[in-house]
């Protein structure tokens, strides 16, 4: 007997450039934590945990990422050599925080 496995929908919203954020509140949080360039700033939100991941270009070969929790404190962060790597690191951190907050202990793919 086959068992159907239904994937849980991801609470992560897609990456969005700062200039196209739909919410003034989200834009204000992103701008507050931006240290280098609003032009390069991209944001990913978690619809259940309330955290926000930010990625921005620090130097031509350094991209900063941070994870801001629902209480507006930086939870995690780092730098990566490319935007793609920074986004991967930020998304992984966001998935771990979401899993920990939900009590599941394991991130959803």
C-alpha positions as CSV (number, residue, x, y, z in Angstrom):
1,X,0.0,0.0,0.0
2,X,1.5,3.3,-1.1
3,X,1.3,6.2,1.3
4,X,1.0,9.7,-0.2
5,X,3.4,12.2,1.2
6,X,2.3,15.8,1.0
7,X,5.0,18.4,1.2
8,X,4.3,21.2,3.7
9,X,4.1,24.6,2.0
10,X,7.1,26.7,2.7
11,X,6.5,29.6,5.0
12,X,9.4,31.4,3.3
13,X,8.4,34.1,0.9
14,X,10.6,34.7,-2.2
15,X,13.6,37.1,-2.2
16,X,12.5,40.6,-3.0
17,X,14.6,43.7,-3.8
18,X,14.2,46.5,-1.2
19,X,12.5,48.8,-3.7
20,X,9.7,46.3,-4.3
21,X,8.8,45.4,-0.7
22,X,5.0,45.4,-0.4
23,X,4.9,46.6,3.2
24,X,6.1,49.9,4.6
25,X,6.8,48.2,7.9
26,X,9.0,45.5,6.3
27,X,10.8,48.2,4.3
28,X,11.5,50.2,7.5
29,X,13.0,47.1,9.2
30,X,15.1,46.3,6.2
31,X,16.4,49.9,5.9
32,X,17.2,50.0,9.6
33,X,19.5,47.0,9.4
34,X,21.0,47.9,6.0
35,X,24.7,49.0,6.5
36,X,25.9,49.3,2.9
37,X,23.5,49.6,0.0
38,X,19.8,49.8,-0.4
39,X,20.3,49.3,-4.1
40,X,21.7,45.8,-3.5
41,X,19.5,44.9,-0.5
42,X,17.2,41.9,-0.9
43,X,14.8,40.6,1.7
44,X,13.2,37.2,2.4
45,X,10.5,36.9,5.1
46,X,9.1,34.0,7.0
47,X,5.3,34.1,7.3
48,X,5.0,32.0,10.4
49,X,8.1,32.9,12.6
50,X,8.1,36.6,11.7
51,X,11.8,36.7,10.9
52,X,13.4,38.5,8.0
53,X,16.6,37.6,6.2
54,X,18.6,40.4,4.5
55,X,21.3,40.2,1.9
56,X,23.4,43.2,0.7
57,X,26.6,43.9,-1.1
58,X,29.4,45.0,1.3
59,X,32.2,45.0,-1.3
60,X,32.5,43.6,-4.9
61,X,33.6,40.3,-3.4
62,X,31.7,40.3,-0.1
63,X,28.0,39.9,0.5
64,X,26.6,40.4,4.0
65,X,23.6,38.4,5.2
66,X,21.7,38.7,8.5
67,X,18.7,37.2,10.1
68,X,16.5,39.5,12.1
69,X,14.1,37.9,14.5
70,X,10.5,38.9,15.3
71,X,11.7,41.0,18.2
72,X,13.9,43.1,15.7
73,X,17.2,41.7,17.1
74,X,19.9,40.2,14.8
75,X,19.8,36.4,15.4
76,X,22.6,35.4,13.0
77,X,24.7,36.7,10.2
78,X,27.9,36.5,8.2
79,X,29.5,37.3,4.9
80,X,29.9,35.2,1.7
81,X,31.9,35.8,-1.5
82,X,28.8,35.9,-3.8
83,X,25.2,37.0,-3.6
84,X,24.0,33.4,-4.3
85,X,26.1,32.0,-1.4
86,X,24.8,34.8,1.0
87,X,21.2,34.0,0.0
88,X,21.8,30.3,0.6
89,X,23.4,30.9,4.1
90,X,20.6,33.3,5.1
91,X,17.9,31.0,3.9
92,X,19.4,28.0,5.8
93,X,19.6,30.1,8.9
94,X,16.0,31.2,8.5
95,X,14.8,27.6,7.9
96,X,16.7,26.5,11.1
97,X,15.1,29.3,13.2
98,X,11.7,28.6,11.8
99,X,12.0,24.9,12.6
100,X,13.2,25.7,16.1
101,X,10.4,28.1,16.7
102,X,7.8,25.6,15.5
103,X,9.3,22.9,17.7
104,X,9.8,20.5,14.8
105,X,13.6,20.5,15.2
106,X,14.1,19.8,11.5
107,X,13.9,22.3,8.7
108,X,11.5,21.7,5.8
109,X,13.0,21.4,2.3
